[in-house]
Amino acid sequence: MKYPIIEIDISKIKHNTRRLVKLCSSIGLEVMGVTKVTAALPAVARAMLEAGVAKLADSRLANLKKLRESGLGAPLYLLRLPAASQAEEVVDLATGSLNSEIDTIKALSRAATKLEKNHRVILMVDLGDLREGIWADDVVRTAREIAGLPGIELEGLGTNLTCFGGVCPTPDNLGRLASLAREVETATGLKLTTVSGGNSSSLKLVQEGRIPEGVTQLRLGESIMLGRETIAREPVPGAYLDAFVITAEVIEVKDKPSVPVGEVGQDAFGNVPAFVDRGIRRRAICALGRQDAVLDGLEPLRTGVEVLGGSSDHLLLDVTEADPPVFVGDRLSFVPGYGCLLAAMTSPYVEKVIKY
Ligand SMILES: *Cc1c(COP(=O)(O)O)cnc(C)c1O
């Protein structure tokens, strides 16, 4: 086998999905399974559906196309706001989409009319995280406009938190979303079926029993894949944390000083590195670099291995305390963080190995 590889354990993903679906459904929340971090790998999407998610969602049309072509019959939602120029593809591929621009929703309406289809819209509300969404004051007025558009079904309201501004979901801000949904129902006479209360960062509230009345859905990606909620990255009880494992080959092992020798300037990426003198240490290099994936958040599976950093093509490790000791030709495995997983799954240099 050629390294680096990323192993994807479908049965662990299915197990994690089941745990989260059970947790959420115990308080009446449906789970939208988010596939984007795997670039919509059909085996992962299928596992999520078999484990009970109601709907699938991805941020990209190319990924939704992949899911459609793999024959999955589930409702598919586009997570990233649609580009108005792609309205026809959106209506053609997606059951529904998350939206915040009335002109784009009008373009979706024209496309839906032309294609003789129906398109569901979840109107995104910005509750302070400053990523996508309309401000709360504009919700009722915008909803009224959407309600009159042919081919468009206003399915509900949604919000996204803890993505740009790091704002945490609370009973207060999610409660505001639920009460806005009720205001929209009164103003439009429509029944909204969905109040989408955020991503994996809302799980802590679920566990604490603090999700407010009226929220009906969470959109979960990272917590299914990596088994953690995303406020403090605490493990979801009973979930696997190693459904994805990256493995690379060791190409050098040597004893060297822990501080560079000579005058220190910028490193390969423009940073001036700082080092702590720990004397002579045993170091290893793996053939895994930033061209393959993002190296942040790698958690070594071999005891005593420490990640020092990396460059375009090399991952540098301190293996002085490694147990068993590390030799050239060994394969070392790591659990990736979210950024690393995202990069590895889309990298042409990392072989994807699916385990069932
Ligand atoms: C990525 C994304 C999600 C899923 O987030 P996780 O933290 O992976 O659970 C949910 N909603 C939107 C709009 C997204 O872009």
The ligand as an ORCA input file, in Angstrom:
! r2SCAN-3c Opt
* xyz 0 1
  C     -20.687     22.434      8.278
  C     -22.008     22.896      8.656
  C     -22.734     22.197      9.637
  C     -22.167     21.024     10.395
  O     -21.269     21.484     11.375
  P     -20.507     20.486     12.378
  O     -19.809     21.381     13.331
  O     -19.581     19.692     11.517
  O     -21.546     19.646     13.018
  C     -24.005     22.657      9.941
  N     -24.550     23.734      9.315
  C     -23.881     24.420      8.365
  C     -24.535     25.593      7.736
  C     -22.599     24.027      8.001
  O     -21.943     24.718      7.073
*
